Amino acid sequence: MTKDEFLCRFQLHSLAASPHKYQYPNQLKQSAVLVPLINYQTHVNVLLTKRAKHLRHHGGQISFPGGRVDKADNNIIATAMREASEEIALSPKDCQIIGQLHPYQTVTGYIIKPIVAILPDNVHLNASLDEVEEIFEVPLSYFLNTNNIHSFWVKKQHYHYQMHFMPYNQYNIWGATAAILKDLADHIR
C-alpha cells in the first residue's frame, strides 16, 4: 500500500465504533501516542519502539512514542509530538499529522489518544536510551493481514476485555499498541 492509497482509505472511511472501551469507573489519566507511518515510494511502514528494559512501567515492551499529557501541552497533538521528540528525536518539521483514531482505554487507568502521522523515508531518528532501547519498522501490510492478528479474552477486576497480540520476527506486539494497530488496520482494510 502506498502513501496515497493509505491516505485515501484513512480519510474517506468513517471511523467505526471502537470495541476497546472498558468503561472503568475511576478517573482515567490522559495520554497520547504518535502512530508514525514512514512513506516509501512503493509502500508504507509503521515505526515502533522497544521500551528500555530498565523502565519501571512496561520495560521491554513494544510501543509507539507517547506518554502522559503534561499541563504545558496545548493539546493531544502537542503531547504526542513532545513525547516523540523526547523518545526518538523526531522533529515536528518531519511529521505530517493526518488524523487520529478512537481513544483506547487501558486496564492500568489510562486513555490513550492515537495521533496518526506520515514521516518521510529519509527521516533521521535517534533513540533516547533513557526511554527507548530500539527503533524499528514493520510493513503496514503485515497488520492488514488478519492472519497476523491473534486475540483472546482476559478477565481483570470483574471486567472482560479482548487482548490482541501480533508476533513479528523477534518482537511480540501486544496490549494497547496491538489494539491501536488493529483499529488502524480495521479502518483502512
C-alpha positions in Angstrom: 0.0 0.0 0.0 1.4 3.4 -1.0 1.0 6.6 0.9 -1.7 7.8 -1.5 -3.7 4.6 -1.1 -3.4 4.8 2.7 -4.4 8.5 2.8 -7.4 7.8 0.5 -8.6 4.9 2.7 -7.8 6.7 6.0 -9.5 9.9 5.1 -12.6 8.6 3.2 -13.6 5.9 5.7 -15.6 6.8 8.7 -14.1 5.6 12.0 -16.1 2.6 13.1 -17.0 2.4 16.8 -14.1 1.1 18.7 -14.5 -2.2 20.5 -11.9 -1.1 23.1 -14.0 0.7 25.6 -13.7 -0.8 29.1 -15.5 2.0 30.9 -13.5 1.9 34.1 -15.3 3.7 37.0 -12.1 5.5 38.0 -10.8 8.8 36.5 -8.6 7.9 33.5 -5.2 9.6 33.1 -4.9 11.4 29.7 -2.1 10.3 27.3 -1.3 10.4 23.6 0.8 8.4 21.2 2.1 9.1 17.8 1.4 6.4 15.2 4.3 7.2 12.8 4.0 5.8 9.2 7.1 6.0 7.1 6.4 6.8 3.4 8.5 4.8 1.0 7.9 5.1 -2.7 6.2 1.7 -3.0 4.9 1.1 0.5 4.3 2.4 4.0 5.9 1.1 7.2 4.8 1.5 10.8 7.5 2.8 13.1 7.6 1.2 16.5 9.9 1.4 19.6 11.1 -1.1 22.1 11.0 0.5 25.5 14.1 0.4 27.6 14.2 -2.6 29.9 15.1 -0.6 33.0 11.8 1.4 32.9 9.5 0.9 35.9 6.4 0.6 33.7 6.2 -1.6 30.5 10.0 -2.0 30.3 11.0 -4.0 27.2 7.5 -3.8 25.6 6.8 -2.6 22.0 5.1 0.7 21.8 4.5 3.9 19.9 6.3 7.1 21.0 4.0 8.7 23.5 3.1 9.3 27.1 1.1 11.2 29.7 -0.3 14.7 28.9 1.6 17.5 30.6 0.0 20.7 31.8 2.2 22.6 29.4 0.9 20.7 26.3 -1.6 22.8 24.3 -3.5 19.7 23.0 -3.0 15.9 22.5 -1.1 16.5 19.3 1.4 18.6 21.3 1.7 15.7 23.8 2.3 13.1 21.0 4.9 15.4 19.3 6.7 16.3 22.6 7.0 12.6 23.5 8.2 11.6 20.0 10.8 14.3 20.2 12.0 13.2 23.6 11.9 9.4 22.8 13.2 9.2 19.2 14.3 12.8 18.4 11.6 13.3 15.8 11.4 16.8 14.5 8.0 18.3 14.1 9.0 19.5 10.6 9.4 15.9 9.6 5.9 15.0 10.7 2.7 15.4 8.7 -0.3 14.8 11.1 -3.1 13.3 9.1 -5.7 12.4 11.8 -6.4 10.3 14.9 -8.0 7.1 15.8 -10.5 6.4 18.6 -9.1 6.7 22.1 -8.1 3.5 23.8 -8.7 2.8 27.5 -6.1 0.7 29.2 -6.6 -1.7 32.2 -4.0 0.4 34.0 -6.2 3.5 34.0 -5.1 5.5 31.0 -6.9 6.8 28.0 -4.6 6.9 25.0 -5.3 9.1 22.1 -3.6 7.8 18.9 -2.4 10.6 16.5 -1.5 9.2 13.0 1.3 10.9 11.1 3.3 10.4 7.9 7.1 10.7 8.0 9.4 10.9 5.0 11.6 7.9 4.2 14.8 9.9 4.9 13.7 10.9 8.4 16.6 11.0 10.9 15.7 9.5 14.3 17.8 8.8 17.4 16.6 6.7 20.3 16.9 8.3 23.8 18.4 5.4 25.7 16.7 6.6 28.9 13.4 5.6 27.4 13.9 3.6 24.1 16.1 0.5 23.5 15.4 0.2 19.8 13.5 1.9 16.9 12.3 -0.5 14.2 9.8 -0.7 11.3 7.1 -3.2 10.3 5.4 -3.1 6.9 1.8 -1.8 7.2 0.7 -4.7 5.0 1.7 -7.1 7.9 -1.0 -5.6 10.1 -3.6 -5.7 7.3 -3.3 -9.5 7.1 -5.8 -10.8 9.6 -3.8 -14.0 10.0 -1.1 -12.0 11.8 -3.6 -10.7 14.5 -4.3 -13.0 17.4 -6.9 -12.2 20.1 -8.1 -13.7 23.3 -10.3 -12.7 26.2 -8.9 -11.7 29.6 -10.7 -11.0 32.9 -9.3 -8.4 35.3 -11.2 -6.9 38.3 -14.6 -8.2 37.1 -14.0 -6.7 33.6 -13.7 -8.8 30.4 -11.6 -7.4 27.6 -10.1 -8.5 24.4 -6.3 -8.7 24.2 -4.5 -8.6 20.9 -1.2 -9.9 20.0 0.9 -9.7 16.8 4.2 -11.5 16.7 6.7 -10.0 14.2 10.2 -11.5 13.8 11.7 -11.3 17.3 9.1 -8.8 18.5 5.9 -9.5 20.5 3.5 -6.6 19.8 0.6 -6.8 22.3 -1.6 -4.7 24.6 -2.5 -1.1 23.8 0.0 -1.0 20.8 -1.6 -4.1 19.2 -5.1 -2.8 19.8 -4.3 0.6 18.2 -2.7 -1.2 15.2 -5.8 -3.4 14.9 -8.0 -0.4 14.9 -5.9 1.3 12.2 -5.9 -1.9 10.1 -9.7 -2.3 10.5 -10.2 1.3 9.5 -8.2 1.1 6.2 -8.8 -2.6 5.3 
